[in-house]
Amino acid sequence: MFDFLLWPFMIRAILIGLTLALSTGFISSFLVSKNQSLIGDGLAHISFTGIIIGVLFAQEPIWIAIPFVIIAAIIIKWLMRNKLVEGDTAIGLVSSFSFAIGLILISTSSGFNRSVESMLVGSIFSTTWLDIWVSFSVLILTSLFIITGYSKLFSITFDDNYAKFSGIKIAYYDYALAILTAIIIVIGVKTIGTLLISAFIIFPAVSSQMISRSFKQMVIRGLMINAVVSILGIIFAHLLGIPAGSTIIVVHGILFMSLFGFTKLKGRD
Amino acid sequence: MIISAEHVKVEYGNSVVLSDIDFYVNKGDYLNIIGPNGSGKTTLIKLLTNLQKPSQGKITIAPVVFGYLPQHLSQSAQIPANVYEVLKLSNAKKPTDEAIKKLLSDMGMLDFIYQPMNKLSGGEQQRVYIIRALLSNPDVLILDEPTSALDPEFRKFFYAYIEKLNDQGMTIIHVTHDLSDGLRHGSRILELDQVVKFFGTFEQYQLLGHKKGGHHHHV
Protein backbone atom coordinates (compact mmCIF):
# COMPACT_ATOMS: atom_id res chain seq x y z
CA MET A 1 0.00 0.00 0.00
CA PHE A 2 2.98 2.28 0.49
CA ASP A 3 4.43 1.48 -2.95
CA PHE A 4 4.06 5.12 -3.92
CA LEU A 5 6.89 5.97 -1.54
CA LEU A 6 9.27 4.38 -4.02
CA TRP A 7 8.06 6.30 -7.04
CA PRO A 8 10.86 8.56 -8.30
CA PHE A 9 8.91 11.81 -7.96
CA MET A 10 7.95 10.80 -4.43
CA ILE A 11 11.54 10.02 -3.51
CA ARG A 12 12.59 13.41 -4.87
CA ALA A 13 9.78 15.16 -3.00
CA ILE A 14 10.72 13.49 0.27
CA LEU A 15 14.43 14.23 -0.21
CA ILE A 16 13.84 17.90 -0.92
CA GLY A 17 11.29 18.13 1.90
CA LEU A 18 13.70 16.54 4.34
CA THR A 19 16.77 18.58 3.38
CA LEU A 20 14.74 21.77 3.40
CA ALA A 21 13.10 20.89 6.71
CA LEU A 22 16.50 20.28 8.31
CA SER A 23 18.06 23.48 6.92
CA THR A 24 15.14 25.64 8.01
CA GLY A 25 14.97 23.69 11.28
CA PHE A 26 18.61 24.59 12.01
CA ILE A 27 18.12 28.33 11.55
CA SER A 28 14.58 28.44 12.96
CA SER A 29 15.46 28.68 16.66
CA PHE A 30 18.01 31.43 16.07
CA LEU A 31 15.77 33.58 13.89
CA VAL A 32 12.56 33.20 15.90
CA SER A 33 14.35 33.86 19.20
CA LYS A 34 15.73 37.10 17.77
CA ASN A 35 12.27 38.16 16.59
CA GLN A 36 13.33 37.78 12.99
CA SER A 37 10.66 35.29 11.96
CA LEU A 38 9.52 37.60 9.19
CA ILE A 39 12.84 37.73 7.42
CA GLY A 40 11.90 34.38 5.86
CA ASP A 41 8.65 35.81 4.55
CA GLY A 42 10.38 38.90 3.16
CA LEU A 43 13.12 36.90 1.46
CA ALA A 44 10.47 34.60 -0.03
CA HIS A 45 8.82 37.56 -1.75
CA ILE A 46 12.21 38.62 -3.03
CA SER A 47 12.89 35.06 -4.25
CA PHE A 48 9.68 35.23 -6.26
CA THR A 49 11.15 38.07 -8.29
CA GLY A 50 14.57 36.44 -8.35
CA ILE A 51 13.11 33.29 -9.85
CA ILE A 52 11.12 35.27 -12.42
CA ILE A 53 14.25 37.08 -13.54
CA GLY A 54 15.98 33.70 -13.61
CA VAL A 55 13.26 32.15 -15.77
CA LEU A 56 13.44 35.05 -18.21
CA PHE A 57 17.20 35.25 -18.54
CA ALA A 58 18.71 31.89 -17.68
CA GLN A 59 18.28 28.20 -18.17
CA GLU A 60 18.29 27.41 -14.45
CA PRO A 61 16.45 30.15 -12.52
CA ILE A 62 18.09 29.41 -9.15
CA TRP A 63 21.53 30.54 -10.36
CA ILE A 64 20.07 34.02 -10.84
CA ALA A 65 17.65 33.88 -7.93
CA ILE A 66 20.24 32.89 -5.29
CA PRO A 67 22.63 35.84 -5.79
CA PHE A 68 19.65 38.18 -6.22
CA VAL A 69 18.17 37.18 -2.86
CA ILE A 70 21.56 37.19 -1.14
CA ILE A 71 22.08 40.81 -2.18
CA ALA A 72 18.60 41.72 -0.96
CA ALA A 73 19.27 39.96 2.37
CA ILE A 74 22.49 41.93 2.78
CA ILE A 75 20.65 45.19 2.07
CA ILE A 76 17.93 44.34 4.62
CA LYS A 77 20.54 43.47 7.25
CA TRP A 78 22.50 46.60 6.48
CA LEU A 79 19.39 48.78 6.88
CA MET A 80 18.59 47.03 10.17
CA ARG A 81 22.11 47.11 11.58
CA ASN A 82 22.62 50.77 10.81
CA LYS A 83 19.21 51.56 12.28
CA LEU A 84 18.23 53.43 9.14
CA VAL A 85 14.80 51.85 9.52
CA GLU A 86 13.44 49.49 12.18
CA GLY A 87 13.78 45.74 11.70
CA ASP A 88 10.40 44.76 10.28
CA THR A 89 10.21 47.90 8.20
CA ALA A 90 13.47 47.08 6.44
CA ILE A 91 12.08 43.65 5.52
CA GLY A 92 8.80 45.19 4.31
CA LEU A 93 10.51 47.87 2.25
CA VAL A 94 12.88 45.64 0.34
CA SER A 95 10.49 42.72 -0.09
CA SER A 96 7.42 44.61 -1.28
CA PHE A 97 9.54 46.66 -3.67
CA SER A 98 11.08 43.62 -5.28
CA PHE A 99 7.80 41.64 -5.26
CA ALA A 100 6.19 44.51 -7.17
CA ILE A 101 8.97 44.43 -9.73
CA GLY A 102 8.40 40.70 -10.12
CA LEU A 103 4.70 41.17 -10.84
CA ILE A 104 5.45 43.88 -13.40
CA LEU A 105 7.98 41.60 -15.10
CA ILE A 106 5.39 38.83 -15.38
CA SER A 107 2.75 41.09 -16.87
CA THR A 108 5.10 42.63 -19.43
CA SER A 109 6.99 39.54 -20.58
CA SER A 110 5.19 37.54 -23.20
CA GLY A 111 7.71 34.74 -22.84
CA PHE A 112 6.81 33.89 -19.29
CA ASN A 113 5.78 30.28 -19.36
CA ARG A 114 4.98 29.50 -15.71
CA SER A 115 1.82 29.94 -13.78
CA VAL A 116 2.03 32.50 -11.05
CA GLU A 117 -0.01 30.21 -8.87
CA SER A 118 2.63 27.48 -8.99
CA MET A 119 5.17 30.03 -7.81
CA LEU A 120 2.99 31.16 -4.96
CA VAL A 121 2.21 27.70 -3.65
CA GLY A 122 5.23 25.79 -4.99
CA SER A 123 5.28 22.36 -6.56
CA ILE A 124 7.23 19.85 -4.53
CA PHE A 125 6.34 16.91 -6.81
CA SER A 126 8.14 18.53 -9.76
CA THR A 127 11.43 18.80 -7.87
CA THR A 128 14.51 18.14 -10.01
CA TRP A 129 17.70 16.37 -8.94
CA LEU A 130 19.52 19.70 -9.27
CA ASP A 131 17.16 21.19 -6.65
CA ILE A 132 17.95 18.28 -4.36
CA TRP A 133 21.70 18.64 -4.78
CA VAL A 134 21.58 22.37 -4.13
CA SER A 135 19.33 21.80 -1.12
CA PHE A 136 21.63 19.07 0.19
CA SER A 137 24.73 21.28 -0.22
CA VAL A 138 22.98 24.10 1.59
CA LEU A 139 22.05 21.71 4.39
CA ILE A 140 25.71 20.70 4.79
CA LEU A 141 26.77 24.36 4.79
CA THR A 142 24.07 25.34 7.29
CA SER A 143 24.80 22.50 9.68
CA LEU A 144 28.55 23.23 9.60
CA PHE A 145 27.89 26.90 10.27
CA ILE A 146 25.50 26.23 13.15
CA ILE A 147 27.58 23.47 14.75
CA THR A 148 30.93 25.26 14.57
CA GLY A 149 29.51 28.64 15.57
CA TYR A 150 27.02 27.26 18.07
CA SER A 151 28.27 28.87 21.27
CA LYS A 152 28.74 32.26 19.62
CA LEU A 153 25.36 32.08 17.93
CA PHE A 154 23.83 31.11 21.25
CA SER A 155 25.43 34.11 22.98
CA ILE A 156 24.21 36.49 20.30
CA THR A 157 20.71 35.00 20.36
CA PHE A 158 20.44 35.04 24.12
CA ASP A 159 21.99 38.42 24.89
CA ASP A 160 23.60 40.35 22.05
CA ASN A 161 24.86 43.15 24.27
CA TYR A 162 26.87 40.74 26.35
CA ALA A 163 28.03 38.95 23.20
CA LYS A 164 29.33 42.26 21.88
CA PHE A 165 31.07 42.88 25.21
CA SER A 166 32.67 39.42 24.99
CA GLY A 167 34.21 40.42 21.68
CA ILE A 168 32.05 38.25 19.40
CA LYS A 169 31.90 39.62 15.86
CA ILE A 170 28.14 39.94 15.78
CA ALA A 171 28.06 41.46 12.30
CA TYR A 172 29.76 38.41 10.80
CA TYR A 173 27.23 35.98 12.29
CA ASP A 174 24.33 38.26 11.51
CA TYR A 175 25.18 38.55 7.82
CA ALA A 176 26.20 34.91 7.50
CA LEU A 177 22.87 33.76 8.93
CA ALA A 178 20.97 36.12 6.63
CA ILE A 179 22.86 34.84 3.56
CA LEU A 180 22.22 31.20 4.49
CA THR A 181 18.57 32.02 5.06
CA ALA A 182 18.45 33.63 1.61
CA ILE A 183 19.76 30.51 -0.14
CA ILE A 184 17.47 28.20 1.81
CA ILE A 185 14.47 30.37 1.00
CA VAL A 186 15.13 30.35 -2.74
CA ILE A 187 15.01 26.56 -2.78
CA GLY A 188 11.98 26.67 -0.52
CA VAL A 189 10.10 29.04 -2.81
CA LYS A 190 10.55 26.70 -5.75
CA THR A 191 9.19 23.74 -3.84
CA ILE A 192 6.96 24.95 -1.00
CA GLY A 193 6.01 28.28 -2.51
CA THR A 194 6.44 31.98 -1.86
CA LEU A 195 3.53 32.28 0.54
CA LEU A 196 4.26 29.27 2.71
CA ILE A 197 8.00 28.80 3.06
CA SER A 198 8.37 31.20 5.98
CA ALA A 199 6.21 28.81 8.04
CA PHE A 200 9.07 26.30 7.79
CA ILE A 201 11.17 28.79 9.74
CA ILE A 202 8.53 29.83 12.25
CA PHE A 203 6.74 26.62 13.26
CA PRO A 204 9.64 24.39 14.35
CA ALA A 205 10.92 26.97 16.84
CA VAL A 206 7.58 27.94 18.33
CA SER A 207 6.47 24.34 18.69
CA SER A 208 9.72 23.00 20.14
CA GLN A 209 10.08 26.00 22.45
CA MET A 210 6.98 24.88 24.32
CA ILE A 211 8.38 21.44 25.10
CA SER A 212 12.03 22.32 25.71
CA ARG A 213 13.88 23.13 28.88
CA SER A 214 17.11 24.24 27.23
CA PHE A 215 18.10 26.00 24.05
CA LYS A 216 19.93 22.92 22.76
CA GLN A 217 16.77 20.90 23.23
CA MET A 218 14.82 23.57 21.38
CA VAL A 219 17.16 23.36 18.38
CA ILE A 220 17.24 19.56 18.26
CA ARG A 221 13.50 19.12 18.77
CA GLY A 222 12.82 21.84 16.20
CA LEU A 223 14.86 19.86 13.67
CA MET A 224 13.02 16.64 14.47
CA ILE A 225 9.59 18.29 14.38
CA ASN A 226 10.29 19.91 11.02
CA ALA A 227 11.60 16.67 9.49
CA VAL A 228 8.75 14.46 10.70
CA VAL A 229 6.03 17.00 9.89
CA SER A 230 7.40 17.54 6.37
CA ILE A 231 7.47 13.84 5.52
CA LEU A 232 3.99 13.30 6.98
CA GLY A 233 2.74 16.34 5.08
CA ILE A 234 4.11 15.08 1.77
CA ILE A 235 2.55 11.64 2.29
CA PHE A 236 -0.85 13.06 3.29
CA ALA A 237 -0.74 15.47 0.36
CA HIS A 238 -0.15 12.65 -2.07
CA LEU A 239 -2.83 10.41 -0.54
CA LEU A 240 -5.41 13.20 -0.46
CA GLY A 241 -4.38 14.80 -3.73
CA ILE A 242 -3.85 18.25 -2.18
CA PRO A 243 -0.86 20.67 -2.40
CA ALA A 244 2.12 19.42 -0.38
CA GLY A 245 3.36 22.79 0.90
CA SER A 246 -0.04 23.65 2.32
CA THR A 247 -0.48 20.20 3.84
CA ILE A 248 2.87 20.42 5.64
CA ILE A 249 1.93 23.78 7.12
CA VAL A 250 -1.50 22.50 8.21
CA VAL A 251 0.16 19.55 9.99
CA HIS A 252 2.54 22.06 11.63
CA GLY A 253 -0.44 24.16 12.70
CA ILE A 254 -2.27 21.19 14.20
CA LEU A 255 0.86 20.10 16.07
CA PHE A 256 1.39 23.62 17.39
CA MET A 257 -2.19 23.91 18.62
CA SER A 258 -2.04 20.47 20.25
CA LEU A 259 1.21 21.30 22.04
CA PHE A 260 -0.19 24.64 23.07
CA GLY A 261 -3.33 23.03 24.51
CA PHE A 262 -1.28 20.30 26.15
CA THR A 263 1.16 22.69 27.87
CA LYS A 264 -1.70 24.94 29.01
CA LEU A 265 -3.54 21.95 30.52
CA LYS A 266 -0.36 20.70 32.13
CA GLY A 267 0.40 24.15 33.51
CA ARG A 268 -2.96 24.12 35.31
CA ASP A 269 -2.13 21.19 37.59
CA MET B 1 46.88 52.23 35.82
CA ILE B 2 44.18 50.06 34.33
CA ILE B 3 41.91 52.72 32.92
CA SER B 4 42.46 56.37 32.21
CA ALA B 5 40.05 58.80 30.61
CA GLU B 6 41.18 62.18 29.29
CA HIS B 7 38.72 64.87 28.21
CA VAL B 8 36.23 62.26 27.10
CA LYS B 9 33.09 63.53 25.43
CA VAL B 10 30.13 61.52 24.20
CA GLU B 11 27.30 62.96 22.19
CA TYR B 12 24.32 61.33 20.52
CA GLY B 13 23.30 63.57 17.66
CA ASN B 14 23.05 67.01 19.22
CA SER B 15 22.74 66.00 22.84
CA VAL B 16 25.86 65.82 24.95
CA VAL B 17 25.74 62.93 27.39
CA LEU B 18 29.21 63.23 28.85
CA SER B 19 31.74 65.97 28.52
CA ASP B 20 35.26 66.64 29.70
CA ILE B 21 35.49 63.42 31.68
CA ASP B 22 38.82 62.76 33.39
CA PHE B 23 39.45 59.92 35.80
CA TYR B 24 41.59 56.87 36.29
CA VAL B 25 41.36 53.45 37.85
CA ASN B 26 44.32 51.69 39.42
CA LYS B 27 44.70 47.99 39.93
CA GLY B 28 42.84 46.86 43.03
CA ASP B 29 40.69 50.00 43.25
CA TYR B 30 37.08 49.94 44.32
CA LEU B 31 35.49 52.74 42.36
CA ASN B 32 31.90 53.78 42.89
CA ILE B 33 30.31 55.67 40.05
CA ILE B 34 27.35 57.63 41.35
CA GLY B 35 24.98 60.22 39.99
CA PRO B 36 21.30 60.69 39.25
CA ASN B 37 19.46 59.02 36.39
CA GLY B 38 20.52 60.45 33.07
CA SER B 39 23.89 61.55 34.42
CA GLY B 40 25.77 59.42 31.90
CA LYS B 41 26.73 56.49 34.15
CA THR B 42 25.54 53.87 31.72
CA THR B 43 27.26 55.62 28.83
CA LEU B 44 30.49 55.64 30.79
CA ILE B 45 30.15 51.90 31.35
CA LYS B 46 29.59 51.41 27.64
CA LEU B 47 32.87 53.20 27.03
CA LEU B 48 34.66 50.94 29.47
CA THR B 49 33.17 47.77 28.00
CA ASN B 50 33.87 48.77 24.44
CA LEU B 51 30.21 49.03 23.50
CA GLN B 52 30.63 52.72 22.69
CA LYS B 53 33.41 54.96 21.34
CA PRO B 54 34.00 58.48 22.66
CA SER B 55 33.11 61.34 20.31
CA GLN B 56 36.15 63.22 21.57
CA GLY B 57 38.99 62.60 23.99
CA LYS B 58 40.82 59.44 24.80
CA ILE B 59 40.13 56.43 26.92
CA THR B 60 43.00 54.06 27.56
CA ILE B 61 42.29 50.59 28.84
CA ALA B 62 45.02 48.13 29.79
CA PRO B 63 44.82 44.64 28.26
CA VAL B 64 43.15 42.99 31.20
CA VAL B 65 40.13 40.71 31.45
CA PHE B 66 36.84 42.44 32.21
CA GLY B 67 33.81 40.92 33.86
CA TYR B 68 30.56 42.75 33.31
CA LEU B 69 27.17 42.69 34.97
CA PRO B 70 24.89 44.78 32.75
CA GLN B 71 22.10 46.83 34.25
CA HIS B 72 19.49 46.09 31.67
CA LEU B 73 19.35 42.45 30.91
CA SER B 74 18.78 42.16 27.22
CA GLN B 75 18.11 38.43 27.25
CA SER B 76 15.44 37.13 24.97
CA ALA B 77 12.53 36.26 27.25
CA GLN B 78 11.09 33.59 24.98
CA ILE B 79 13.91 31.17 24.53
CA PRO B 80 14.18 28.32 27.00
CA ALA B 81 17.95 28.68 27.57
CA ASN B 82 18.86 27.17 30.92
CA VAL B 83 21.27 28.43 33.56
CA TYR B 84 24.01 25.97 32.61
CA GLU B 85 23.91 26.95 28.93
CA VAL B 86 24.07 30.65 29.73
CA LEU B 87 27.06 30.19 32.01
CA LYS B 88 28.87 27.67 29.84
CA LEU B 89 28.48 29.37 26.47
CA SER B 90 28.53 33.09 27.24
CA ASN B 91 32.20 33.51 27.98
CA ALA B 92 34.81 33.34 25.23
CA LYS B 93 36.97 31.06 27.40
CA LYS B 94 34.63 28.20 28.19
CA PRO B 95 34.54 27.80 31.97
CA THR B 96 34.81 24.29 33.41
CA ASP B 97 31.72 22.62 34.83
CA GLU B 98 33.53 22.57 38.15
CA ALA B 99 33.94 26.34 38.18
CA ILE B 100 30.30 26.79 37.20
CA LYS B 101 29.07 24.52 39.97
CA LYS B 102 31.36 26.11 42.55
CA LEU B 103 30.03 29.61 41.87
CA LEU B 104 26.43 28.43 41.64
CA SER B 105 26.80 26.83 45.02
CA ASP B 106 28.51 29.95 46.49
CA MET B 107 25.51 31.99 45.37
CA GLY B 108 22.97 29.42 46.58
CA MET B 109 21.89 28.62 43.04
CA LEU B 110 23.12 25.07 42.49
CA ASP B 111 19.61 23.62 42.45
CA PHE B 112 18.74 25.90 39.54
CA ILE B 113 21.50 24.69 37.21
CA TYR B 114 19.15 23.10 34.65
CA GLN B 115 16.27 25.54 35.10
CA PRO B 116 15.31 27.67 32.09
CA MET B 117 16.28 31.29 32.70
CA ASN B 118 12.80 32.57 31.86
CA LYS B 119 11.35 30.54 34.74
CA LEU B 120 13.55 32.30 37.33
CA SER B 121 12.66 35.37 39.38
CA GLY B 122 14.41 38.68 38.70
CA GLY B 123 16.68 38.21 41.70
CA GLU B 124 17.62 34.69 40.68
CA GLN B 125 18.40 35.82 37.15
CA GLN B 126 20.54 38.60 38.56
CA ARG B 127 22.55 36.03 40.51
CA VAL B 128 23.13 34.04 37.34
CA TYR B 129 24.46 37.16 35.62
CA ILE B 130 26.73 37.89 38.57
CA ILE B 131 28.13 34.37 38.19
CA ARG B 132 28.48 34.87 34.44
CA ALA B 133 30.58 37.98 35.10
CA LEU B 134 32.75 36.16 37.63
CA LEU B 135 33.32 33.08 35.47
CA SER B 136 35.62 34.94 33.11
CA ASN B 137 38.05 35.27 36.05
CA PRO B 138 38.16 39.01 35.55
CA ASP B 139 40.88 41.42 36.63
CA VAL B 140 38.28 44.16 36.57
CA LEU B 141 34.67 43.57 37.52
CA ILE B 142 32.11 46.11 36.32
CA LEU B 143 28.82 46.05 38.20
CA ASP B 144 26.10 48.25 36.75
CA GLU B 145 23.40 48.64 39.42
CA PRO B 146 24.03 45.11 40.64
CA THR B 147 21.52 44.98 43.44
CA SER B 148 18.49 46.40 41.66
CA ALA B 149 16.69 43.05 41.63
CA LEU B 150 18.17 41.47 44.76
CA ASP B 151 16.50 40.94 48.10
CA PRO B 152 18.11 42.72 51.07
CA GLU B 153 19.57 39.56 52.53
CA PHE B 154 21.36 38.48 49.39
CA ARG B 155 22.41 42.08 48.84
CA LYS B 156 24.38 41.99 52.09
CA PHE B 157 25.96 38.69 51.17
CA PHE B 158 26.73 40.00 47.69
CA TYR B 159 28.62 43.07 48.89
CA ALA B 160 30.58 41.02 51.39
CA TYR B 161 31.51 38.67 48.53
CA ILE B 162 32.58 41.54 46.27
CA GLU B 163 34.63 43.11 49.06
CA LYS B 164 36.40 39.81 49.56
CA LEU B 165 37.25 39.69 45.84
CA ASN B 166 38.50 43.27 46.09
CA ASP B 167 40.69 42.30 49.05
CA GLN B 168 42.16 39.56 46.87
CA GLY B 169 43.17 42.15 44.29
CA MET B 170 40.23 42.31 41.90
CA THR B 171 39.47 45.82 40.66
CA ILE B 172 35.82 46.72 41.16
CA ILE B 173 33.87 49.37 39.28
CA HIS B 174 30.47 49.73 40.87
CA VAL B 175 27.72 51.87 39.41
CA THR B 176 24.84 52.82 41.62
CA HIS B 177 22.15 55.44 41.95
CA ASP B 178 21.63 54.45 45.55
CA LEU B 179 24.11 56.50 47.52
CA SER B 180 23.82 54.34 50.62
CA ASP B 181 25.25 51.40 48.67
CA GLY B 182 27.85 53.53 46.97
CA LEU B 183 29.26 55.14 50.05
CA ARG B 184 29.24 52.11 52.27
CA HIS B 185 31.42 50.15 49.98
CA GLY B 186 33.53 52.86 48.46
CA SER B 187 37.21 53.36 48.33
CA ARG B 188 36.87 55.97 45.60
CA ILE B 189 33.95 57.95 44.30
CA LEU B 190 33.31 59.31 40.85
CA GLU B 191 30.23 61.52 40.90
CA LEU B 192 28.81 62.25 37.50
CA ASP B 193 26.26 64.63 36.14
CA GLN B 194 27.29 64.82 32.53
CA VAL B 195 30.54 66.24 33.85
CA VAL B 196 32.68 64.97 36.71
CA LYS B 197 31.21 66.50 39.89
CA PHE B 198 33.63 64.80 42.18
CA PHE B 199 36.50 62.37 41.87
CA GLY B 200 38.39 61.30 44.96
CA THR B 201 38.27 59.12 48.02
CA PHE B 202 35.26 58.31 50.13
CA GLU B 203 36.78 60.28 53.04
CA GLN B 204 37.27 63.39 50.92
CA TYR B 205 33.71 63.03 49.70
CA GLN B 206 32.43 62.93 53.28
CA LEU B 207 34.45 66.02 54.20
CA LEU B 208 32.53 67.87 51.52
CA GLY B 209 29.46 67.29 53.62
CA HIS B 210 27.95 64.36 51.79
CA LYS B 211 26.34 61.91 54.09
CA LYS B 212 26.02 58.23 53.65
CA GLY B 213 22.55 57.31 52.53
CA GLY B 214 21.72 60.99 52.43
CA HIS B 215 19.66 60.78 49.33
CA HIS B 216 17.87 58.12 47.50
CA HIS B 217 16.90 57.99 43.94
CA HIS B 218 14.62 55.25 42.93
CA VAL B 219 14.07 54.22 39.38
Boltz contact constraints between the chains, C-beta under 6 A:
constraints:
  - contact:
      token1: [A, 33]
      token2: [B, 76]
      max_distance: 6.0
  - contact:
      token1: [A, 33]
      token2: [B, 79]
      max_distance: 6.0
  - contact:
      token1: [A, 151]
      token2: [B, 89]
      max_distance: 6.0
  - contact:
      token1: [A, 154]
      token2: [B, 89]
      max_distance: 6.0
  - contact:
      token1: [A, 155]
      token2: [B, 89]
      max_distance: 6.0
  - contact:
      token1: [A, 155]
      token2: [B, 90]
      max_distance: 6.0
  - contact:
      token1: [A, 158]
      token2: [B, 75]
      max_distance: 6.0
  - contact:
      token1: [A, 158]
      token2: [B, 81]
      max_distance: 6.0
  - contact:
      token1: [A, 159]
      token2: [B, 74]
      max_distance: 6.0
  - contact:
      token1: [A, 159]
      token2: [B, 75]
      max_distance: 6.0
  - contact:
      token1: [A, 161]
      token2: [B, 74]
      max_distance: 6.0
  - contact:
      token1: [A, 164]
      token2: [B, 51]
      max_distance: 6.0
  - contact:
      token1: [A, 165]
      token2: [B, 49]
      max_distance: 6.0
  - contact:
      token1: [A, 165]
      token2: [B, 68]
      max_distance: 6.0
  - contact:
      token1: [A, 166]
      token2: [B, 92]
      max_distance: 6.0
  - contact:
      token1: [A, 209]
      token2: [B, 80]
      max_distance: 6.0
  - contact:
      token1: [A, 212]
      token2: [B, 80]
      max_distance: 6.0
  - contact:
      token1: [A, 213]
      token2: [B, 80]
      max_distance: 6.0
  - contact:
      token1: [A, 213]
      token2: [B, 116]
      max_distance: 6.0
  - contact:
      token1: [A, 214]
      token2: [B, 82]
      max_distance: 6.0
  - contact:
      token1: [A, 214]
      token2: [B, 85]
      max_distance: 6.0
  - contact:
      token1: [A, 215]
      token2: [B, 79]
      max_distance: 6.0
  - contact:
      token1: [A, 215]
      token2: [B, 81]
      max_distance: 6.0
  - contact:
      token1: [A, 215]
      token2: [B, 85]
      max_distance: 6.0
  - contact:
      token1: [A, 218]
      token2: [B, 80]
      max_distance: 6.0
